[in-house]
Amino acid sequence: MVRQLTKDCYALLIADKPLRPAMIVDFGVDTPEHYQALQDAILAGATVEELDAALGKGKSQNALVAKYGVETNVVFKTDWDWMRENVQEQIKELEGKQILSEEERVLLNELYEEVKSL
């Protein structure tokens, strides 16, 4: 099932309208060139399902743009990428300092598992 955020983002890109802040963050649209690359991929045939599968995954977005022959120098990198790369490391650092309660430790590990699955 395609997320509503992705459906709305897809429609805005087709209509050449500005993206909402959550879309900019989740899809790593840091510059007008990022916007153009995603828009060009969609206009070349990328589906809403493909865009949804790439949400929050810079490498997948780069692959999506390349799949549809979009020539660009932009590299997509999202906040979700950063979290996947850094959350577990930060959890271990906090655990080592023994400043987390058991409840905080459980919540952070649940967060990590959720972020990792995106």
C-alpha positions as CSV (number, residue, x, y, z in Angstrom):
1,M,0.0,0.0,0.0
2,V,1.4,3.4,-1.0
3,R,1.7,6.0,1.7
4,Q,-0.5,9.1,1.4
5,L,2.6,11.3,1.6
6,T,4.1,9.6,-1.4
7,K,0.8,9.9,-3.4
8,D,0.7,13.6,-2.6
9,C,4.3,14.1,-3.5
10,Y,3.9,12.3,-6.8
11,A,0.9,14.5,-7.7
12,L,2.8,17.6,-6.8
13,L,5.8,16.7,-8.9
14,I,3.5,15.9,-11.9
15,A,1.7,19.3,-11.4
16,D,5.1,21.1,-10.9
17,K,4.0,22.4,-7.5
18,P,6.1,22.9,-4.4
19,L,6.6,20.0,-2.1
20,R,5.5,20.1,1.6
21,P,8.2,20.2,4.2
22,A,7.8,16.5,5.2
23,M,8.2,15.5,1.6
24,I,11.4,17.6,1.2
25,V,12.8,15.8,4.3
26,D,11.6,12.3,3.6
27,F,12.7,12.3,0.0
28,G,15.9,14.3,0.5
29,V,14.9,17.1,-1.9
30,D,17.7,19.5,-0.8
31,T,17.9,21.6,-4.0
32,P,15.9,22.5,-7.1
33,E,18.1,20.0,-8.9
34,H,16.9,17.2,-6.6
35,Y,13.3,18.2,-7.3
36,Q,14.0,18.3,-11.0
37,A,15.6,14.8,-11.0
38,L,12.6,13.2,-9.2
39,Q,10.2,15.1,-11.4
40,D,12.0,14.0,-14.6
41,A,12.0,10.3,-13.4
42,I,8.2,10.5,-12.8
43,L,7.6,12.1,-16.2
44,A,9.7,9.4,-17.8
45,G,7.6,6.7,-16.3
46,A,8.5,6.1,-12.6
47,T,5.4,4.9,-10.8
48,V,4.0,6.0,-7.4
49,E,4.8,2.6,-6.1
50,E,8.5,2.9,-7.1
51,L,8.6,6.4,-5.5
52,D,7.1,5.0,-2.3
53,A,9.6,2.1,-2.2
54,A,12.4,4.7,-2.3
55,L,11.0,7.0,0.4
56,G,13.6,7.7,3.0
57,K,16.3,5.8,1.1
58,G,18.7,8.0,-0.8
59,K,20.4,5.1,-2.6
60,S,17.0,3.8,-3.8
61,Q,16.1,7.3,-5.0
62,N,19.5,7.6,-6.9
63,A,18.7,4.2,-8.5
64,L,15.2,5.3,-9.4
65,V,16.4,8.4,-11.1
66,A,19.1,6.5,-13.0
67,K,16.6,3.8,-14.0
68,Y,14.6,6.4,-15.9
69,G,17.6,7.9,-17.7
70,V,17.7,11.1,-15.8
71,E,21.1,12.7,-16.2
72,T,22.0,14.5,-13.0
73,N,24.8,15.2,-10.7
74,V,22.7,15.2,-7.6
75,V,23.0,12.6,-4.9
76,F,20.0,11.9,-2.7
77,K,20.6,11.5,1.0
78,T,17.8,11.6,3.5
79,D,17.5,12.2,7.2
80,W,16.3,8.5,7.4
81,D,19.6,7.4,5.9
82,W,21.4,9.3,8.6
83,M,19.3,7.8,11.3
84,R,19.8,4.3,10.0
85,E,23.5,4.9,10.0
86,N,23.8,6.6,13.4
87,V,21.0,5.7,15.8
88,Q,22.4,2.3,16.9
89,E,25.8,3.8,17.4
90,Q,24.3,6.5,19.6
91,I,22.3,4.0,21.6
92,K,25.5,2.0,22.3
93,E,27.3,5.2,23.3
94,L,24.5,6.2,25.7
95,E,24.3,2.7,27.2
96,G,28.0,2.8,27.8
97,K,27.6,6.0,29.8
98,Q,24.9,4.2,31.8
99,I,22.6,7.3,31.7
100,L,19.6,5.5,30.2
101,S,16.8,4.0,32.2
102,E,15.6,0.5,31.1
103,E,12.5,2.2,29.7
104,E,14.5,4.6,27.6
105,R,16.8,1.8,26.4
106,V,13.7,-0.2,25.3
107,L,12.2,2.8,23.5
108,L,15.5,3.6,21.7
109,N,15.9,0.1,20.5
110,E,12.3,0.0,19.3
111,L,13.0,3.3,17.4
112,Y,16.1,1.8,15.9
113,E,14.2,-1.3,14.7
114,E,11.6,1.0,13.1
115,V,14.1,3.2,11.4
116,K,16.1,0.2,10.2
117,S,13.0,-1.2,8.5
118,L,12.3,1.9,6.4
